[in-house]
Amino acid sequence: GGFWALLLATIGAAEQFRAEKGWVDPAEAPVDQPGLLRADYTPGDLGFDPLGLKPEDPEEFVIMQTKELQHGRLAMLAAAGFLAQEAVDGKGIIEHLQA
């Protein structure tokens, strides 16, 4: 019980922070534009970069964003492959690694 409550509270706090940073307050947004993003907000950029990996150059930043999207898509394909493999032979990924 306690773990799930803590997990839910942590995820809720993270989402609240992201919403406040990225979206215009609904009371201040035009009626015809609910969910309006802030002009200075870049999706995914929450200001958390402890290793200093975010490029200063805007062109480099776009390249880094593209790489991140491509890697994420490749990871999704890999996960789909794991699921397909398990659907075909009924063995999980760990069982395949042990074979």
Phi, psi and omega per residue, in radians:
G1 nan -0.839 -3.057
G2 -1.164 -0.638 3.138
F3 -1.078 -0.820 -3.089
W4 -1.170 -0.628 3.098
A5 -1.139 -0.745 3.111
L6 -1.136 -0.743 3.119
L7 -1.080 -0.794 3.132
L8 -1.089 -0.743 3.125
A9 -1.137 -0.698 3.137
T10 -1.151 -0.803 3.118
I11 -1.114 -0.726 3.112
G12 -1.069 -0.730 3.124
A13 -1.143 -0.717 3.124
A14 -1.124 -0.735 3.129
E15 -1.180 -0.655 3.100
Q16 -1.108 -0.756 3.111
F17 -1.063 -0.798 -3.129
R18 -1.110 -0.718 -3.136
A19 -1.143 -0.728 -3.140
E20 -1.187 -0.598 -3.122
K21 -1.335 -0.625 -2.993
G22 -1.686 -0.551 -3.009
W23 -1.909 2.573 3.054
V24 -1.210 2.450 3.102
D25 -0.968 2.240 -3.101
P26 -0.948 -0.522 3.120
A27 -1.219 -0.406 -3.113
E28 -1.765 -0.200 -3.102
A29 -1.378 2.569 3.054
P30 -1.045 2.585 -3.079
V31 -1.046 -0.613 -3.093
D32 -1.489 0.059 -3.134
Q33 -2.317 1.116 3.088
P34 -1.198 2.552 -3.134
G35 1.293 0.490 -3.115
L36 -1.242 2.255 3.091
L37 -1.372 2.633 3.069
R38 -1.177 2.557 -3.100
A39 -1.123 -0.571 -3.086
D40 -1.633 0.189 -3.095
Y41 -1.713 2.287 3.017
T42 -1.873 2.089 -3.113
P43 -0.903 2.285 -3.139
G44 1.588 -0.268 -3.120
D45 -1.693 1.704 -3.129
L46 -1.778 0.162 3.120
G47 1.433 0.168 3.139
F48 -1.759 1.811 3.141
D49 -2.563 1.187 -3.043
P50 -1.122 -0.406 -3.135
L51 -1.664 -0.036 3.116
G52 1.167 0.679 -3.100
L53 -1.502 -0.302 -3.106
K54 -1.234 2.148 3.132
P55 -1.162 2.525 3.092
E56 -1.340 -0.597 -3.119
D57 -1.291 2.204 -3.122
P58 -1.015 -0.626 3.124
E59 -1.172 -0.716 3.089
E60 -1.126 -0.620 3.125
F61 -1.113 -0.734 3.112
V62 -1.114 -0.701 3.100
I63 -1.095 -0.751 3.132
M64 -1.128 -0.689 3.093
Q65 -1.079 -0.752 3.138
T66 -1.090 -0.755 3.111
K67 -1.075 -0.733 -3.131
E68 -1.110 -0.732 3.096
L69 -1.093 -0.760 -3.130
Q70 -1.122 -0.724 3.124
H71 -1.163 -0.671 3.099
G72 -1.118 -0.715 3.114
R73 -1.156 -0.695 3.096
L74 -1.105 -0.698 3.114
A75 -1.126 -0.651 3.102
M76 -1.160 -0.678 3.077
L77 -1.110 -0.710 3.116
A78 -1.097 -0.757 3.119
A79 -1.106 -0.687 3.088
A80 -1.118 -0.630 3.085
G81 -1.116 -0.705 3.083
F82 -1.047 -0.792 -3.124
L83 -1.143 -0.722 3.138
A84 -1.125 -0.734 3.132
Q85 -1.079 -0.738 3.129
E86 -1.178 -0.630 3.126
A87 -1.165 -0.568 -3.098
V88 -1.290 -0.840 -3.041
D89 -2.008 -0.019 3.062
G90 1.325 0.076 3.127
K91 -1.803 2.393 3.121
G92 -1.290 2.980 -3.081
I93 -1.093 -0.661 3.137
I94 -1.148 -0.686 3.110
E95 -1.100 -0.625 3.105
H96 -1.200 -0.617 3.136
L97 -1.210 -0.511 -3.113
Q98 -1.454 -0.241 -3.089
A99 -1.316 nan nan
